[in-house]
Amino acid sequence: MKHPLAHGWPDPLPVLARAEFTVDMLRNLCVVFEATVGDDPLTIELCDRGVWAVMPDGHRLFIGRSPGPRPLDA
């Protein structure tokens, strides 16, 4: 994997979403990728209580529970 900042982005890229993954969640995600057909992309949905993989046909598969939102520093 190449670092995206290595090719001409002078400023840091803004963070659009953040998720925490456990090893079990990553294993589940790998199983979902293996179950997809061809090179179709897989969409990940980050919800307040969980992470979901959305298959190209629209089916949603539960990847794992997220710890929920953390309070932000003031």
C-alpha positions in Angstrom: 0.0 0.0 0.0 1.3 3.4 -0.9 0.8 6.4 1.4 -1.6 8.9 -0.2 0.4 11.9 0.8 3.4 10.8 -1.1 2.1 12.1 -4.4 1.4 15.8 -4.2 -1.2 16.5 -1.5 0.4 19.3 0.4 -2.2 19.4 3.3 -3.5 16.6 5.4 -6.8 15.1 4.1 -9.9 15.7 6.2 -11.2 12.7 8.1 -14.7 11.8 6.9 -15.4 8.8 9.1 -13.6 6.8 11.7 -14.2 3.2 12.9 -12.6 0.9 15.4 -12.2 -2.7 14.3 -11.4 -5.8 16.4 -9.7 -8.8 14.9 -13.0 -10.6 14.8 -14.6 -7.8 12.9 -11.7 -7.9 10.4 -12.2 -11.6 10.0 -15.9 -11.1 9.3 -15.1 -8.4 6.8 -12.7 -10.8 5.0 -15.4 -13.5 4.8 -17.8 -10.9 3.3 -15.2 -9.9 0.7 -14.7 -13.6 -0.2 -18.4 -14.0 -0.6 -18.8 -11.1 -3.1 -18.8 -11.9 -6.8 -16.0 -10.6 -9.0 -14.4 -7.3 -8.4 -17.6 -5.5 -7.2 -16.9 -2.9 -4.5 -18.1 -3.4 -0.9 -19.7 -0.5 1.0 -19.1 -0.1 4.7 -21.7 1.6 6.8 -20.7 3.1 10.1 -23.6 3.4 12.5 -23.6 4.5 16.1 -23.8 0.9 17.4 -22.3 -1.2 14.7 -20.4 -1.6 11.4 -22.2 -3.1 8.4 -21.1 -4.3 5.0 -23.4 -3.6 2.1 -23.2 -6.1 -0.7 -23.5 -4.9 -4.3 -27.0 -6.4 -4.4 -28.1 -4.2 -1.4 -28.0 -6.9 1.3 -26.5 -5.7 4.6 -24.3 -7.9 6.7 -23.4 -7.2 10.3 -19.6 -7.0 10.7 -19.5 -6.1 14.4 -20.6 -3.9 17.3 -19.0 -0.6 17.7 -18.3 0.8 21.2 -20.5 3.8 20.4 -19.6 7.5 20.3 -17.1 8.8 22.7 -17.5 12.2 24.3 -15.4 14.9 22.6 -12.8 16.9 24.5 -14.0 20.5 25.3 
